[in-house]
Amino acid sequence: MTEQLRDIGRRLSALRGIMELGAPEFCEKTGIKADELIAYEKGERDFSFSFLYNAARVLNVDVMDIMSGDSPRLSGWCLVRKGEGYAIDRRSAYKYSHLAFTFRDKKAEPFMVTVEPKDAAPVLHSHDGQEFNWMVSGRMRIYIADSKYDLEPGDSIYFDASIPHAMQALDNSPAQFLAVVM
């Protein structure tokens, strides 16, 4: 695993301690198992955005507090130049670039997401809120519950994020989309 994942795990553990939230209660509120929490906190398990979102909600912090350790400071606007979003270094099929990482009290979490091709079937995840995805490049299949849709550049989908969902790049090429999680 990467050093960034280990840092996120340490921050997650520290925030849980600050909130005096025991592992069983945290696991129940985030919908994970105790062994998953241990692996997350040791930086041994790649996280899903849905888990980070749920953890931030339970811990009453911004997602960026967990991801970077820096609390967002801006409340008027946040300008992020092309390629300068907060990159999340992961080894799984998803690469995220947070596009409003310095904005405080966000009503939405915008990400540029790249899905790398992978032969294995994707694991479906869910989180609170709603999600809007707009295809930028490549082609991908989105799974929502028992349905699946193939998306191309310019296509979009808006859905209840509490419904289990996942994305998979098609044509053995990366797919990129703008994800706005609310």
C-alpha angles and dihedrals in degrees: 000000000000128000088244090060091049090050091049090050092052091049091048091052092046093049091049088052093048090051089046088231114156122220096251093052093043091049092049093050094046097039097238133123124250093249090053091053091050091051092047093049092049091049090241096120129061110235131223121227088239090061093048091048092050092045092051090050093049092046092044093233136117116269087242090060087065098036100045108007089236119112114223111254108185123088104169102054143330122216117197117182122218110291094006101100118123102277119217109212106217134155097213127091093276127078118187131198112189109220100194102035096140097048117103125219095012119190089204138025111225118199136174102220128195118196113201119211114267130172097214119088111259121251113241118233134181138199139173121282134025133299135210120196124188119188115234103172141351125018129280141178117229119203117205114178104305095341130088132192132187113225130198132189110301094023118118139189131195118195148161102268092208086074108088110257143166140173132228127190115234134209091035088280134109118265123208128201141166110242121194113188117195 
